[in-house]
Amino acid sequence: MEWNLETQGIRAKYLGGDECVGIVMESRVKYGGGVQHRVLLTKPFTFLGTVKEAGTMVLIDHEEVQQVFSAAKAMALAYIEVVDIPVISS
């Protein structure tokens, strides 16, 4: 996986805990050689009882990234969960 994920959507573990989805706004090399991403959340999640709302910026270490996809897919994943899509049964 490439280290620079700017403008890409990601699914990652926030501090090794709950899963978050967002768009990478900045990728940087930390002191000591590790990589960290500044991520704009596209959907909310809860971490230690605190809700991190969509639109919040979080820092994610590269090792915590589980999946990389387009920014459009990150937005679509957020939209699908917000909109009440009716289920048609036969």
PDB file of N, CA, C and O in Angstrom:
ATOM      1  N   MET A   1       0.848  -1.179   0.000  1.00  0.00           N
ATOM      2  CA  MET A   1       0.000   0.000   0.000  1.00  0.00           C
ATOM      3  C   MET A   1       0.893   1.241   0.000  1.00  0.00           C
ATOM      4  O   MET A   1       1.855   1.335   0.762  1.00  0.00           O
ATOM      5  N   GLU A   2       0.559   2.164  -0.850  1.00  0.00           N
ATOM      6  CA  GLU A   2       1.286   3.423  -0.951  1.00  0.00           C
ATOM      7  C   GLU A   2       1.136   4.216   0.353  1.00  0.00           C
ATOM      8  O   GLU A   2       0.105   4.114   1.018  1.00  0.00           O
ATOM      9  N   TRP A   3       2.145   4.998   0.724  1.00  0.00           N
ATOM     10  CA  TRP A   3       2.064   5.739   1.978  1.00  0.00           C
ATOM     11  C   TRP A   3       1.245   7.024   1.844  1.00  0.00           C
ATOM     12  O   TRP A   3       0.601   7.437   2.809  1.00  0.00           O
ATOM     13  N   ASN A   4       1.254   7.664   0.675  1.00  0.00           N
ATOM     14  CA  ASN A   4       0.530   8.916   0.492  1.00  0.00           C
ATOM     15  C   ASN A   4      -0.894   8.609   0.025  1.00  0.00           C
ATOM     16  O   ASN A   4      -1.108   8.220  -1.123  1.00  0.00           O
ATOM     17  N   LEU A   5      -1.865   8.789   0.926  1.00  0.00           N
ATOM     18  CA  LEU A   5      -3.253   8.455   0.630  1.00  0.00           C
ATOM     19  C   LEU A   5      -4.128   9.703   0.477  1.00  0.00           C
ATOM     20  O   LEU A   5      -5.354   9.611   0.550  1.00  0.00           O
ATOM     21  N   GLU A   6      -3.509  10.866   0.265  1.00  0.00           N
ATOM     22  CA  GLU A   6      -4.275  12.113   0.156  1.00  0.00           C
ATOM     23  C   GLU A   6      -5.334  12.002  -0.934  1.00  0.00           C
ATOM     24  O   GLU A   6      -5.069  11.487  -2.020  1.00  0.00           O
ATOM     25  N   THR A   7      -6.522  12.484  -0.639  1.00  0.00           N
ATOM     26  CA  THR A   7      -7.732  12.491  -1.484  1.00  0.00           C
ATOM     27  C   THR A   7      -8.388  11.119  -1.615  1.00  0.00           C
ATOM     28  O   THR A   7      -9.364  10.984  -2.353  1.00  0.00           O
ATOM     29  N   GLN A   8      -7.889  10.108  -0.929  1.00  0.00           N
ATOM     30  CA  GLN A   8      -8.479   8.771  -0.991  1.00  0.00           C
ATOM     31  C   GLN A   8      -9.394   8.557   0.213  1.00  0.00           C
ATOM     32  O   GLN A   8      -9.199   9.155   1.271  1.00  0.00           O
ATOM     33  N   GLY A   9     -10.383   7.704   0.036  1.00  0.00           N
ATOM     34  CA  GLY A   9     -11.219   7.290   1.155  1.00  0.00           C
ATOM     35  C   GLY A   9     -10.552   6.128   1.862  1.00  0.00           C
ATOM     36  O   GLY A   9      -9.876   5.313   1.233  1.00  0.00           O
ATOM     37  N   ILE A  10     -10.742   6.051   3.180  1.00  0.00           N
ATOM     38  CA  ILE A  10     -10.179   4.925   3.930  1.00  0.00           C
ATOM     39  C   ILE A  10     -11.176   4.417   4.970  1.00  0.00           C
ATOM     40  O   ILE A  10     -12.070   5.138   5.415  1.00  0.00           O
ATOM     41  N   ARG A  11     -10.992   3.170   5.333  1.00  0.00           N
ATOM     42  CA  ARG A  11     -11.652   2.555   6.480  1.00  0.00           C
ATOM     43  C   ARG A  11     -10.502   2.156   7.396  1.00  0.00           C
ATOM     44  O   ARG A  11      -9.556   1.500   6.960  1.00  0.00           O
ATOM     45  N   ALA A  12     -10.579   2.552   8.666  1.00  0.00           N
ATOM     46  CA  ALA A  12      -9.464   2.312   9.577  1.00  0.00           C
ATOM     47  C   ALA A  12      -9.965   2.098  10.999  1.00  0.00           C
ATOM     48  O   ALA A  12     -11.126   2.362  11.310  1.00  0.00           O
ATOM     49  N   LYS A  13      -9.084   1.621  11.844  1.00  0.00           N
ATOM     50  CA  LYS A  13      -9.360   1.506  13.277  1.00  0.00           C
ATOM     51  C   LYS A  13      -8.825   2.772  13.948  1.00  0.00           C
ATOM     52  O   LYS A  13      -7.652   3.108  13.785  1.00  0.00           O
ATOM     53  N   TYR A  14      -9.666   3.469  14.694  1.00  0.00           N
ATOM     54  CA  TYR A  14      -9.245   4.681  15.393  1.00  0.00           C
ATOM     55  C   TYR A  14      -8.589   4.288  16.707  1.00  0.00           C
ATOM     56  O   TYR A  14      -9.248   3.749  17.596  1.00  0.00           O
ATOM     57  N   LEU A  15      -7.309   4.551  16.833  1.00  0.00           N
ATOM     58  CA  LEU A  15      -6.522   4.192  18.016  1.00  0.00           C
ATOM     59  C   LEU A  15      -6.683   2.720  18.377  1.00  0.00           C
ATOM     60  O   LEU A  15      -6.719   2.354  19.552  1.00  0.00           O
ATOM     61  N   GLY A  16      -6.778   1.887  17.350  1.00  0.00           N
ATOM     62  CA  GLY A  16      -6.878   0.447  17.556  1.00  0.00           C
ATOM     63  C   GLY A  16      -8.251  -0.019  17.996  1.00  0.00           C
ATOM     64  O   GLY A  16      -8.448  -1.208  18.247  1.00  0.00           O
ATOM     65  N   GLY A  17      -9.213   0.904  18.094  1.00  0.00           N
ATOM     66  CA  GLY A  17     -10.544   0.563  18.591  1.00  0.00           C
ATOM     67  C   GLY A  17     -11.585   0.505  17.505  1.00  0.00           C
ATOM     68  O   GLY A  17     -11.532  -0.346  16.618  1.00  0.00           O
ATOM     69  N   ASP A  18     -12.540   1.424  17.582  1.00  0.00           N
ATOM     70  CA  ASP A  18     -13.675   1.418  16.665  1.00  0.00           C
ATOM     71  C   ASP A  18     -13.284   1.799  15.248  1.00  0.00           C
ATOM     72  O   ASP A  18     -12.317   2.524  15.017  1.00  0.00           O
ATOM     73  N   GLU A  19     -14.065   1.290  14.312  1.00  0.00           N
ATOM     74  CA  GLU A  19     -13.819   1.544  12.894  1.00  0.00           C
ATOM     75  C   GLU A  19     -14.341   2.919  12.506  1.00  0.00           C
ATOM     76  O   GLU A  19     -15.406   3.345  12.953  1.00  0.00           O
ATOM     77  N   CYS A  20     -13.571   3.609  11.663  1.00  0.00           N
ATOM     78  CA  CYS A  20     -14.012   4.899  11.137  1.00  0.00           C
ATOM     79  C   CYS A  20     -13.807   4.919   9.625  1.00  0.00           C
ATOM     80  O   CYS A  20     -12.987   4.177   9.083  1.00  0.00           O
ATOM     81  N   VAL A  21     -14.577   5.793   8.952  1.00  0.00           N
ATOM     82  CA  VAL A  21     -14.502   5.957   7.507  1.00  0.00           C
ATOM     83  C   VAL A  21     -14.368   7.440   7.216  1.00  0.00           C
ATOM     84  O   VAL A  21     -15.070   8.263   7.804  1.00  0.00           O
ATOM     85  N   GLY A  22     -13.465   7.778   6.305  1.00  0.00           N
ATOM     86  CA  GLY A  22     -13.301   9.182   5.957  1.00  0.00           C
ATOM     87  C   GLY A  22     -12.399   9.373   4.756  1.00  0.00           C
ATOM     88  O   GLY A  22     -11.985   8.418   4.098  1.00  0.00           O
ATOM     89  N   ILE A  23     -12.105  10.647   4.487  1.00  0.00           N
ATOM     90  CA  ILE A  23     -11.265  11.030   3.361  1.00  0.00           C
ATOM     91  C   ILE A  23      -9.958  11.592   3.893  1.00  0.00           C
ATOM     92  O   ILE A  23      -9.961  12.459   4.766  1.00  0.00           O
ATOM     93  N   VAL A  24      -8.846  11.102   3.373  1.00  0.00           N
ATOM     94  CA  VAL A  24      -7.527  11.552   3.816  1.00  0.00           C
ATOM     95  C   VAL A  24      -7.259  12.947   3.246  1.00  0.00           C
ATOM     96  O   VAL A  24      -7.217  13.135   2.030  1.00  0.00           O
ATOM     97  N   MET A  25      -7.082  13.908   4.131  1.00  0.00           N
ATOM     98  CA  MET A  25      -6.806  15.285   3.735  1.00  0.00           C
ATOM     99  C   MET A  25      -5.300  15.542   3.648  1.00  0.00           C
ATOM    100  O   MET A  25      -4.844  16.382   2.872  1.00  0.00           O
ATOM    101  N   GLU A  26      -4.539  14.801   4.460  1.00  0.00           N
ATOM    102  CA  GLU A  26      -3.077  14.983   4.471  1.00  0.00           C
ATOM    103  C   GLU A  26      -2.420  13.694   4.945  1.00  0.00           C
ATOM    104  O   GLU A  26      -2.884  13.061   5.894  1.00  0.00           O
ATOM    105  N   SER A  27      -1.350  13.317   4.285  1.00  0.00           N
ATOM    106  CA  SER A  27      -0.510  12.206   4.729  1.00  0.00           C
ATOM    107  C   SER A  27       0.860  12.785   5.024  1.00  0.00           C
ATOM    108  O   SER A  27       1.368  13.608   4.263  1.00  0.00           O
ATOM    109  N   ARG A  28       1.464  12.354   6.133  1.00  0.00           N
ATOM    110  CA  ARG A  28       2.775  12.905   6.471  1.00  0.00           C
ATOM    111  C   ARG A  28       3.647  11.843   7.120  1.00  0.00           C
ATOM    112  O   ARG A  28       3.158  10.878   7.709  1.00  0.00           O
ATOM    113  N   VAL A  29       4.944  12.049   6.995  1.00  0.00           N
ATOM    114  CA  VAL A  29       5.907  11.176   7.653  1.00  0.00           C
ATOM    115  C   VAL A  29       6.200  11.785   9.017  1.00  0.00           C
ATOM    116  O   VAL A  29       6.621  12.938   9.115  1.00  0.00           O
ATOM    117  N   LYS A  30       5.974  10.998  10.075  1.00  0.00           N
ATOM    118  CA  LYS A  30       6.213  11.457  11.439  1.00  0.00           C
ATOM    119  C   LYS A  30       7.701  11.365  11.764  1.00  0.00           C
ATOM    120  O   LYS A  30       8.464  10.672  11.091  1.00  0.00           O
ATOM    121  N   TYR A  31       8.085  12.074  12.802  1.00  0.00           N
ATOM    122  CA  TYR A  31       9.438  11.962  13.322  1.00  0.00           C
ATOM    123  C   TYR A  31       9.669  10.502  13.694  1.00  0.00           C
ATOM    124  O   TYR A  31       8.879   9.924  14.441  1.00  0.00           O
ATOM    125  N   GLY A  32      10.719   9.912  13.193  1.00  0.00           N
ATOM    126  CA  GLY A  32      10.999   8.503  13.451  1.00  0.00           C
ATOM    127  C   GLY A  32      10.619   7.605  12.286  1.00  0.00           C
ATOM    128  O   GLY A  32      10.925   6.412  12.293  1.00  0.00           O
ATOM    129  N   GLY A  33       9.952   8.169  11.284  1.00  0.00           N
ATOM    130  CA  GLY A  33       9.698   7.410  10.066  1.00  0.00           C
ATOM    131  C   GLY A  33       8.309   6.853   9.873  1.00  0.00           C
ATOM    132  O   GLY A  33       8.003   6.378   8.780  1.00  0.00           O
ATOM    133  N   GLY A  34       7.448   6.884  10.878  1.00  0.00           N
ATOM    134  CA  GLY A  34       6.087   6.380  10.711  1.00  0.00           C
ATOM    135  C   GLY A  34       5.254   7.324   9.851  1.00  0.00           C
ATOM    136  O   GLY A  34       5.626   8.479   9.645  1.00  0.00           O
ATOM    137  N   VAL A  35       4.143   6.835   9.358  1.00  0.00           N
ATOM    138  CA  VAL A  35       3.246   7.647   8.532  1.00  0.00           C
ATOM    139  C   VAL A  35       1.932   7.846   9.282  1.00  0.00           C
ATOM    140  O   VAL A  35       1.417   6.931   9.925  1.00  0.00           O
ATOM    141  N   GLN A  36       1.406   9.060   9.184  1.00  0.00           N
ATOM    142  CA  GLN A  36       0.147   9.408   9.835  1.00  0.00           C
ATOM    143  C   GLN A  36      -0.732  10.156   8.832  1.00  0.00           C
ATOM    144  O   GLN A  36      -0.233  10.897   7.985  1.00  0.00           O
ATOM    145  N   HIS A  37      -2.047   9.951   8.940  1.00  0.00           N
ATOM    146  CA  HIS A  37      -2.994  10.582   8.029  1.00  0.00           C
ATOM    147  C   HIS A  37      -3.965  11.451   8.824  1.00  0.00           C
ATOM    148  O   HIS A  37      -4.444  11.049   9.885  1.00  0.00           O
ATOM    149  N   ARG A  38      -4.251  12.647   8.302  1.00  0.00           N
ATOM    150  CA  ARG A  38      -5.297  13.510   8.855  1.00  0.00           C
ATOM    151  C   ARG A  38      -6.540  13.227   8.028  1.00  0.00           C
ATOM    152  O   ARG A  38      -6.561  13.454   6.818  1.00  0.00           O
ATOM    153  N   VAL A  39      -7.589  12.723   8.702  1.00  0.00           N
ATOM    154  CA  VAL A  39      -8.767  12.194   8.020  1.00  0.00           C
ATOM    155  C   VAL A  39     -10.014  12.996   8.392  1.00  0.00           C
ATOM    156  O   VAL A  39     -10.278  13.249   9.568  1.00  0.00           O
ATOM    157  N   LEU A  40     -10.776  13.391   7.367  1.00  0.00           N
ATOM    158  CA  LEU A  40     -12.066  14.044   7.550  1.00  0.00           C
ATOM    159  C   LEU A  40     -13.120  12.946   7.574  1.00  0.00           C
ATOM    160  O   LEU A  40     -13.335  12.267   6.570  1.00  0.00           O
ATOM    161  N   LEU A  41     -13.776  12.768   8.716  1.00  0.00           N
ATOM    162  CA  LEU A  41     -14.773  11.699   8.842  1.00  0.00           C
ATOM    163  C   LEU A  41     -15.977  11.957   7.954  1.00  0.00           C
ATOM    164  O   LEU A  41     -16.472  13.082   7.885  1.00  0.00           O
ATOM    165  N   THR A  42     -16.449  10.919   7.275  1.00  0.00           N
ATOM    166  CA  THR A  42     -17.642  11.037   6.442  1.00  0.00           C
ATOM    167  C   THR A  42     -18.862  10.441   7.118  1.00  0.00           C
ATOM    168  O   THR A  42     -19.984  10.615   6.643  1.00  0.00           O
ATOM    169  N   LYS A  43     -18.654   9.742   8.221  1.00  0.00           N
ATOM    170  CA  LYS A  43     -19.778   9.252   9.015  1.00  0.00           C
ATOM    171  C   LYS A  43     -19.351   9.191  10.475  1.00  0.00           C
ATOM    172  O   LYS A  43     -18.177   8.961  10.766  1.00  0.00           O
ATOM    173  N   PRO A  44     -20.287   9.393  11.394  1.00  0.00           N
ATOM    174  CA  PRO A  44     -19.938   9.415  12.815  1.00  0.00           C
ATOM    175  C   PRO A  44     -19.604   8.014  13.351  1.00  0.00           C
ATOM    176  O   PRO A  44     -20.024   6.997  12.799  1.00  0.00           O
ATOM    177  N   PHE A  45     -18.843   8.001  14.436  1.00  0.00           N
ATOM    178  CA  PHE A  45     -18.608   6.763  15.177  1.00  0.00           C
ATOM    179  C   PHE A  45     -18.379   7.127  16.636  1.00  0.00           C
ATOM    180  O   PHE A  45     -18.121   8.286  16.960  1.00  0.00           O
ATOM    181  N   THR A  46     -18.473   6.148  17.501  1.00  0.00           N
ATOM    182  CA  THR A  46     -18.308   6.378  18.937  1.00  0.00           C
ATOM    183  C   THR A  46     -16.993   5.773  19.403  1.00  0.00           C
ATOM    184  O   THR A  46     -16.674   4.628  19.086  1.00  0.00           O
ATOM    185  N   PHE A  47     -16.230   6.566  20.165  1.00  0.00           N
ATOM    186  CA  PHE A  47     -14.973   6.083  20.725  1.00  0.00           C
ATOM    187  C   PHE A  47     -14.959   6.409  22.212  1.00  0.00           C
ATOM    188  O   PHE A  47     -15.016   7.578  22.594  1.00  0.00           O
ATOM    189  N   LEU A  48     -14.884   5.382  23.047  1.00  0.00           N
ATOM    190  CA  LEU A  48     -14.874   5.524  24.506  1.00  0.00           C
ATOM    191  C   LEU A  48     -16.033   6.393  24.994  1.00  0.00           C
ATOM    192  O   LEU A  48     -15.861   7.240  25.871  1.00  0.00           O
ATOM    193  N   GLY A  49     -17.213   6.173  24.415  1.00  0.00           N
ATOM    194  CA  GLY A  49     -18.411   6.885  24.840  1.00  0.00           C
ATOM    195  C   GLY A  49     -18.578   8.286  24.266  1.00  0.00           C
ATOM    196  O   GLY A  49     -19.562   8.963  24.564  1.00  0.00           O
ATOM    197  N   THR A  50     -17.630   8.728  23.449  1.00  0.00           N
ATOM    198  CA  THR A  50     -17.705  10.049  22.835  1.00  0.00           C
ATOM    199  C   THR A  50     -17.992   9.894  21.342  1.00  0.00           C
ATOM    200  O   THR A  50     -17.322   9.129  20.647  1.00  0.00           O
ATOM    201  N   VAL A  51     -18.989  10.625  20.861  1.00  0.00           N
ATOM    202  CA  VAL A  51     -19.328  10.560  19.442  1.00  0.00           C
ATOM    203  C   VAL A  51     -18.417  11.492  18.660  1.00  0.00           C
ATOM    204  O   VAL A  51     -18.324  12.683  18.955  1.00  0.00           O
ATOM    205  N   LYS A  52     -17.754  10.942  17.671  1.00  0.00           N
ATOM    206  CA  LYS A  52     -16.955  11.720  16.716  1.00  0.00           C
ATOM    207  C   LYS A  52     -17.857  11.919  15.503  1.00  0.00           C
ATOM    208  O   LYS A  52     -18.129  10.967  14.772  1.00  0.00           O
ATOM    209  N   GLU A  53     -18.322  13.142  15.284  1.00  0.00           N
ATOM    210  CA  GLU A  53     -19.291  13.444  14.232  1.00  0.00           C
ATOM    211  C   GLU A  53     -18.641  13.480  12.850  1.00  0.00           C
ATOM    212  O   GLU A  53     -17.435  13.693  12.729  1.00  0.00           O
ATOM    213  N   ALA A  54     -19.447  13.272  11.817  1.00  0.00           N
ATOM    214  CA  ALA A  54     -18.989  13.458  10.440  1.00  0.00           C
ATOM    215  C   ALA A  54     -18.544  14.906  10.301  1.00  0.00           C
ATOM    216  O   ALA A  54     -19.192  15.810  10.828  1.00  0.00           O
ATOM    217  N   GLY A  55     -17.446  15.129   9.596  1.00  0.00           N
ATOM    218  CA  GLY A  55     -16.884  16.470   9.458  1.00  0.00           C
ATOM    219  C   GLY A  55     -15.768  16.753  10.450  1.00  0.00           C
ATOM    220  O   GLY A  55     -15.080  17.768  10.340  1.00  0.00           O
ATOM    221  N   THR A  56     -15.583  15.858  11.421  1.00  0.00           N
ATOM    222  CA  THR A  56     -14.508  15.980  12.398  1.00  0.00           C
ATOM    223  C   THR A  56     -13.210  15.449  11.791  1.00  0.00           C
ATOM    224  O   THR A  56     -13.226  14.479  11.034  1.00  0.00           O
ATOM    225  N   MET A  57     -12.096  16.080  12.122  1.00  0.00           N
ATOM    226  CA  MET A  57     -10.778  15.593  11.689  1.00  0.00           C
ATOM    227  C   MET A  57     -10.197  14.695  12.782  1.00  0.00           C
ATOM    228  O   MET A  57     -10.259  15.026  13.966  1.00  0.00           O
ATOM    229  N   VAL A  58      -9.637  13.566  12.376  1.00  0.00           N
ATOM    230  CA  VAL A  58      -8.945  12.669  13.303  1.00  0.00           C
ATOM    231  C   VAL A  58      -7.600  12.282  12.699  1.00  0.00           C
ATOM    232  O   VAL A  58      -7.416  12.349  11.484  1.00  0.00           O
ATOM    233  N   LEU A  59      -6.674  11.882  13.543  1.00  0.00           N
ATOM    234  CA  LEU A  59      -5.370  11.400  13.101  1.00  0.00           C
ATOM    235  C   LEU A  59      -5.363   9.878  13.146  1.00  0.00           C
ATOM    236  O   LEU A  59      -5.749   9.274  14.146  1.00  0.00           O
ATOM    237  N   ILE A  60      -4.921   9.267  12.056  1.00  0.00           N
ATOM    238  CA  ILE A  60      -4.880   7.811  11.937  1.00  0.00           C
ATOM    239  C   ILE A  60      -3.470   7.396  11.545  1.00  0.00           C
ATOM    240  O   ILE A  60      -2.920   7.899  10.565  1.00  0.00           O
ATOM    241  N   ASP A  61      -2.881   6.473  12.313  1.00  0.00           N
ATOM    242  CA  ASP A  61      -1.582   5.924  11.934  1.00  0.00           C
ATOM    243  C   ASP A  61      -1.772   4.977  10.750  1.00  0.00           C
ATOM    244  O   ASP A  61      -2.794   4.298  10.642  1.00  0.00           O
ATOM    245  N   HIS A  62      -0.788   4.941   9.875  1.00  0.00           N
ATOM    246  CA  HIS A  62      -0.879   4.152   8.641  1.00  0.00           C
ATOM    247  C   HIS A  62      -1.152   2.674   8.923  1.00  0.00           C
ATOM    248  O   HIS A  62      -1.844   2.012   8.149  1.00  0.00           O
ATOM    249  N   GLU A  63      -0.619   2.165  10.012  1.00  0.00           N
ATOM    250  CA  GLU A  63      -0.803   0.747  10.356  1.00  0.00           C
ATOM    251  C   GLU A  63      -2.267   0.426  10.657  1.00  0.00           C
ATOM    252  O   GLU A  63      -2.669  -0.735  10.581  1.00  0.00           O
ATOM    253  N   GLU A  64      -3.069   1.438  10.997  1.00  0.00           N
ATOM    254  CA  GLU A  64      -4.472   1.231  11.352  1.00  0.00           C
ATOM    255  C   GLU A  64      -5.393   1.219  10.126  1.00  0.00           C
ATOM    256  O   GLU A  64      -6.572   0.885  10.248  1.00  0.00           O
ATOM    257  N   VAL A  65      -4.871   1.580   8.948  1.00  0.00           N
ATOM    258  CA  VAL A  65      -5.681   1.614   7.731  1.00  0.00           C
ATOM    259  C   VAL A  65      -5.984   0.186   7.291  1.00  0.00           C
ATOM    260  O   VAL A  65      -5.078  -0.632   7.129  1.00  0.00           O
ATOM    261  N   GLN A  66      -7.283  -0.106   7.099  1.00  0.00           N
ATOM    262  CA  GLN A  66      -7.698  -1.448   6.707  1.00  0.00           C
ATOM    263  C   GLN A  66      -8.058  -1.537   5.227  1.00  0.00           C
ATOM    264  O   GLN A  66      -7.866  -2.577   4.597  1.00  0.00           O
ATOM    265  N   GLN A  67      -8.584  -0.436   4.674  1.00  0.00           N
ATOM    266  CA  GLN A  67      -9.038  -0.461   3.286  1.00  0.00           C
ATOM    267  C   GLN A  67      -8.885   0.936   2.700  1.00  0.00           C
ATOM    268  O   GLN A  67      -9.101   1.935   3.386  1.00  0.00           O
ATOM    269  N   VAL A  68      -8.511   0.998   1.425  1.00  0.00           N
ATOM    270  CA  VAL A  68      -8.382   2.261   0.699  1.00  0.00           C
ATOM    271  C   VAL A  68      -9.313   2.211  -0.505  1.00  0.00           C
ATOM    272  O   VAL A  68      -9.357   1.211  -1.222  1.00  0.00           O
ATOM    273  N   PHE A  69     -10.056   3.293  -0.725  1.00  0.00           N
ATOM    274  CA  PHE A  69     -10.971   3.373  -1.866  1.00  0.00           C
ATOM    275  C   PHE A  69     -11.119   4.831  -2.271  1.00  0.00           C
ATOM    276  O   PHE A  69     -10.483   5.706  -1.685  1.00  0.00           O
ATOM    277  N   SER A  70     -11.951   5.098  -3.265  1.00  0.00           N
ATOM    278  CA  SER A  70     -12.117   6.473  -3.744  1.00  0.00           C
ATOM    279  C   SER A  70     -12.857   7.324  -2.714  1.00  0.00           C
ATOM    280  O   SER A  70     -13.617   6.808  -1.894  1.00  0.00           O
ATOM    281  N   ALA A  71     -12.625   8.625  -2.769  1.00  0.00           N
ATOM    282  CA  ALA A  71     -13.336   9.552  -1.888  1.00  0.00           C
ATOM    283  C   ALA A  71     -14.834   9.490  -2.156  1.00  0.00           C
ATOM    284  O   ALA A  71     -15.639   9.632  -1.236  1.00  0.00           O
ATOM    285  N   ALA A  72     -15.210   9.276  -3.423  1.00  0.00           N
ATOM    286  CA  ALA A  72     -16.625   9.169  -3.773  1.00  0.00           C
ATOM    287  C   ALA A  72     -17.278   7.991  -3.051  1.00  0.00           C
ATOM    288  O   ALA A  72     -18.420   8.096  -2.603  1.00  0.00           O
ATOM    289  N   LYS A  73     -16.571   6.885  -2.937  1.00  0.00           N
ATOM    290  CA  LYS A  73     -17.123   5.726  -2.229  1.00  0.00           C
ATOM    291  C   LYS A  73     -17.271   6.036  -0.743  1.00  0.00           C
ATOM    292  O   LYS A  73     -18.236   5.593  -0.120  1.00  0.00           O
ATOM    293  N   ALA A  74     -16.337   6.784  -0.163  1.00  0.00           N
ATOM    294  CA  ALA A  74     -16.440   7.169   1.248  1.00  0.00           C
ATOM    295  C   ALA A  74     -17.697   7.994   1.483  1.00  0.00           C
ATOM    296  O   ALA A  74     -18.386   7.812   2.486  1.00  0.00           O
ATOM    297  N   MET A  75     -17.998   8.906   0.554  1.00  0.00           N
ATOM    298  CA  MET A  75     -19.203   9.719   0.663  1.00  0.00           C
ATOM    299  C   MET A  75     -20.449   8.860   0.470  1.00  0.00           C
ATOM    300  O   MET A  75     -21.443   9.047   1.171  1.00  0.00           O
ATOM    301  N   ALA A  76     -20.404   7.927  -0.464  1.00  0.00           N
ATOM    302  CA  ALA A  76     -21.550   7.047  -0.715  1.00  0.00           C
ATOM    303  C   ALA A  76     -21.843   6.166   0.491  1.00  0.00           C
ATOM    304  O   ALA A  76     -23.007   5.952   0.829  1.00  0.00           O
ATOM    305  N   LEU A  77     -20.809   5.654   1.141  1.00  0.00           N
ATOM    306  CA  LEU A  77     -21.004   4.827   2.340  1.00  0.00           C
ATOM    307  C   LEU A  77     -21.703   5.621   3.431  1.00  0.00           C
ATOM    308  O   LEU A  77     -22.569   5.089   4.126  1.00  0.00           O
ATOM    309  N   ALA A  78     -21.342   6.875   3.589  1.00  0.00           N
ATOM    310  CA  ALA A  78     -21.985   7.732   4.582  1.00  0.00           C
ATOM    311  C   ALA A  78     -23.432   8.004   4.197  1.00  0.00           C
ATOM    312  O   ALA A  78     -24.316   7.965   5.053  1.00  0.00           O
ATOM    313  N   TYR A  79     -23.684   8.278   2.930  1.00  0.00           N
ATOM    314  CA  TYR A  79     -25.015   8.610   2.447  1.00  0.00           C
ATOM    315  C   TYR A  79     -25.977   7.440   2.592  1.00  0.00           C
ATOM    316  O   TYR A  79     -27.123   7.629   2.999  1.00  0.00           O
ATOM    317  N   ILE A  80     -25.532   6.253   2.268  1.00  0.00           N
ATOM    318  CA  ILE A  80     -26.388   5.069   2.333  1.00  0.00           C
ATOM    319  C   ILE A  80     -26.893   4.844   3.750  1.00  0.00           C
ATOM    320  O   ILE A  80     -28.035   4.421   3.932  1.00  0.00           O
ATOM    321  N   GLU A  81     -26.078   5.115   4.749  1.00  0.00           N
ATOM    322  CA  GLU A  81     -26.489   4.893   6.128  1.00  0.00           C
ATOM    323  C   GLU A  81     -27.397   6.001   6.653  1.00  0.00           C
ATOM    324  O   GLU A  81     -28.148   5.778   7.602  1.00  0.00           O
ATOM    325  N   VAL A  82     -27.343   7.180   6.059  1.00  0.00           N
ATOM    326  CA  VAL A  82     -28.156   8.306   6.519  1.00  0.00           C
ATOM    327  C   VAL A  82     -29.547   8.274   5.903  1.00  0.00           C
ATOM    328  O   VAL A  82     -30.536   8.556   6.579  1.00  0.00           O
ATOM    329  N   VAL A  83     -29.625   7.934   4.634  1.00  0.00           N
ATOM    330  CA  VAL A  83     -30.896   7.944   3.910  1.00  0.00           C
ATOM    331  C   VAL A  83     -31.662   6.661   4.207  1.00  0.00           C
ATOM    332  O   VAL A  83     -31.096   5.568   4.187  1.00  0.00           O
ATOM    333  N   ASP A  84     -32.941   6.804   4.479  1.00  0.00           N
ATOM    334  CA  ASP A  84     -33.781   5.641   4.744  1.00  0.00           C
ATOM    335  C   ASP A  84     -34.241   5.064   3.406  1.00  0.00           C
ATOM    336  O   ASP A  84     -35.217   5.533   2.822  1.00  0.00           O
ATOM    337  N   ILE A  85     -33.538   4.056   2.933  1.00  0.00           N
ATOM    338  CA  ILE A  85     -33.860   3.447   1.648  1.00  0.00           C
ATOM    339  C   ILE A  85     -34.878   2.338   1.890  1.00  0.00           C
ATOM    340  O   ILE A  85     -34.590   1.375   2.601  1.00  0.00           O
ATOM    341  N   PRO A  86     -36.084   2.471   1.294  1.00  0.00           N
ATOM    342  CA  PRO A  86     -37.114   1.449   1.536  1.00  0.00           C
ATOM    343  C   PRO A  86     -36.727   0.100   0.914  1.00  0.00           C
ATOM    344  O   PRO A  86     -36.115   0.037  -0.152  1.00  0.00           O
ATOM    345  N   VAL A  87     -37.098  -0.952   1.601  1.00  0.00           N
ATOM    346  CA  VAL A  87     -36.852  -2.308   1.116  1.00  0.00           C
ATOM    347  C   VAL A  87     -38.126  -2.814   0.457  1.00  0.00           C
ATOM    348  O   VAL A  87     -39.195  -2.810   1.066  1.00  0.00           O
ATOM    349  N   ILE A  88     -38.005  -3.242  -0.774  1.00  0.00           N
ATOM    350  CA  ILE A  88     -39.163  -3.749  -1.520  1.00  0.00           C
ATOM    351  C   ILE A  88     -39.165  -5.264  -1.431  1.00  0.00           C
ATOM    352  O   ILE A  88     -38.214  -5.927  -1.846  1.00  0.00           O
ATOM    353  N   SER A  89     -40.240  -5.798  -0.887  1.00  0.00           N
ATOM    354  CA  SER A  89     -40.324  -7.252  -0.789  1.00  0.00           C
ATOM    355  C   SER A  89     -41.392  -7.761  -1.742  1.00  0.00           C
ATOM    356  O   SER A  89     -42.359  -7.058  -2.036  1.00  0.00           O
ATOM    357  N   SER A  90     -41.216  -8.970  -2.217  1.00  0.00           N
ATOM    358  CA  SER A  90     -42.178  -9.523  -3.188  1.00  0.00           C
ATOM    359  C   SER A  90     -43.149 -10.474  -2.535  1.00  0.00           C
ATOM    360  O   SER A  90     -44.021 -11.025  -3.208  1.00  0.00           O
TER     361      SER A  90
END
